[in-house]
Amino acid sequence: MHPGRTTGKGPSTHTQIDQQPPRLLIVHIALPSWGDICANLCEALQNFFSLACSLMGPSRMSLFSLYMVQDQHECILPFVQVKGNFPRLQTCISELRMLQREGCFRSQGASLRLAVEDGLQQFKQYSTHVTTRAALTYTSLEITILTSQPGKEVVKQLEEGLKDTDLARVRRLQVVEVTKGILEHVDSVSPVEDPSNDESSILGTDIDLQTIDNDIVSMEIFFKAWLHNGGTDQEQIHLLLSSQCFSNTSRPRDNPMCLKCDLQERLLSPSLLPGTADGSLRMDDPKGDFITLYQMASQSSTSHYELQVIKALKSSGLCESLTYGLPFILRPTSCWQLDWDELETNQQHFHALCHSLLKREWLLLAKGEPLGPGHSQRIPASTFYVIMPSRSLTLLVKAVATRELMLPSTFPLLPEDPRDDSLKNVESMLDSLELEPTYNPLQVQSHLYSHLSNIYAKPQGRLHPHWESRAPRKTGQLQTNRARATVAPLPITPVPGRASKMPAVSKSSSDAFFLPSEWEEDPSGP
């Protein structure tokens, strides 16, 4: 497996920001724990795809496929484009809801391996099929196995079963164990790592093991990570610090310290979603100040953007009304093209900068400009940013206003003492409010998911409007009206001791791909 290396020069803006690798999700079902996980998983998937399918602009996810594994593997959804396909994805999630939750079945150790191999084969054949009509921007696949079984046992099972399988087209193979605990107080925005793992959480043959809690919010957070730009082909930001910024440093001004950073969004702009209250407001759209960084970087040969720190500011000396647009996060780069020593040194310098800024209670003012000479004799307009430290190994960056953008405004000073009767009334109302030490957005719901679902869940063709009214499907029952893929499935090797039942298994895989469907689409479509 490899980290998704590319050989092209000057990747386009869309590729750098939006294009994510195709993803295969394999749901490993075990009874009776499936009954505890099913509702949360399906709700989290529906919430996530209502968002991912609705985002305007270039698609952040390319292809997605869904398999389930019980006593046999079965493709519920062949590879499809995510954007604009919410009704189809919702139908497949509805089928997951109907899977058997009680009883028992004899699990076959080979089923999980076969699901991985079958999904990989489908991706290879899909890629070959699509390249006859359109150029592919992706060459490797990310596979995630969601299981309630002990993660280390599943990893060992995969290591043994896939040791002779060609995984050259697999960018990442990940096992995610859903724990039985439920978060009572949501105060984290990151999936939980297995505490018994080392820092890299990589076990054996490049299989990533992770754990998440069995609740909707934790699962949503895990899936939303798929919307991030996870490319490691090139560092995205160079943060330059020179001696003019720090009086106690002896570094020469003509040899600034360069911190190589990756860029990450903090949140999604509401203006990228249809029908939201902020849908008409484009000022904070990341296609403005956020994506401009990538657009300018794509014009340079090195494909990164330069932020030159020009001075330090007291933390108390910045008025929040002077910042605009969506914030973004800087973190030490994980670019695979840098050697380990350089990565380690870069991270240590980044850590030292965060620590020093917090200790001094400083902010940094930086000027952004493209690398290399411009294409015109005109002086290009510059954007200025304020860089804020945090308690984590990250820096928060926000665009800050310049003279040209300021409008005249007069703000009268606050009088010393308000009237006693007014003060008493207001303080009485304030005392009645519930006081929280921090704002936790994970505990505040705007009903956006249901709003988006209602917009896109209108039937298109025959999308089985009575899914929810059907009885749960038992193990071995196969749907005969499933969407079909555009390529042939991987032949299934008989499992020892189960030869007499293999025709039914083979039929399930074939039916899933070759029965007629009104969902057959052009793979190069939206």
Number of C-alpha atoms within 10 A of each C-alpha: 16 12 15 20 15 13 7 7 10 15 16 15 20 15 16 22 21 18 21 23 24 22 23 25 19 25 22 24 23 21 17 14 17 18 16 15 21 19 15 19 25 20 18 23 19 23 22 20 25 28 19 23 23 21 20 14 12 15 23 23 21 20 21 20 22 22 22 23 22 21 21 23 26 25 26 24 24 24 23 24 22 22 23 19 19 24 19 19 24 21 21 20 20 18 18 21 21 17 20 23 21 14 9 12 12 9 15 16 15 18 21 27 20 21 25 24 19 21 27 22 18 21 25 16 16 19 19 13 14 15 12 9 11 12 10 12 12 16 17 24 26 19 22 21 24 22 23 23 17 13 22 15 10 21 23 15 15 21 18 12 16 17 10 8 11 11 18 11 17 17 20 20 21 18 22 26 24 23 19 14 10 13 14 7 7 14 12 13 14 12 19 14 17 16 10 7 13 10 9 9 15 14 15 10 15 16 20 18 23 21 21 22 18 22 23 19 21 25 22 21 18 18 16 17 12 16 18 17 20 20 21 17 17 21 23 26 24 19 21 18 23 21 18 17 16 12 9 8 10 10 15 11 12 8 11 16 17 18 22 27 26 22 23 18 16 14 11 14 20 19 21 20 21 16 14 14 10 14 14 13 13 15 14 17 18 21 17 13 19 20 16 15 23 24 20 18 26 22 20 16 12 15 23 24 26 21 23 21 22 16 17 17 17 12 16 9 9 13 9 8 8 13 18 15 17 20 20 19 18 23 20 23 22 21 18 16 12 14 9 11 9 11 17 14 12 20 20 13 16 24 16 13 17 19 17 13 20 16 10 10 14 19 20 21 22 24 18 19 18 21 19 11 8 12 8 7 7 7 7 11 7 11 17 20 24 22 25 21 23 13 9 10 16 18 21 17 22 21 23 21 16 13 6 6 8 9 6 4 5 5 5 5 6 7 6 5 7 10 7 9 8 10 11 12 10 11 10 11 9 11 9 8 8 6 8 7 5 6 9 12 10 13 10 8 8 7 8 15 16 13 14 21 20 11 14 17 18 12 11 12 9 10 18 12 10 8 15 13 8 9 10 16 16 13 15 15 11 17 13 11 17 22 23 24 24 19 18 15 20 18 13 17 11 15 14 9 7 9 10 10 11 15 11 14 17 19 11 20 23 19 20 23 22 17 13 14 15 13 16 12 13 12 18 13 10 14
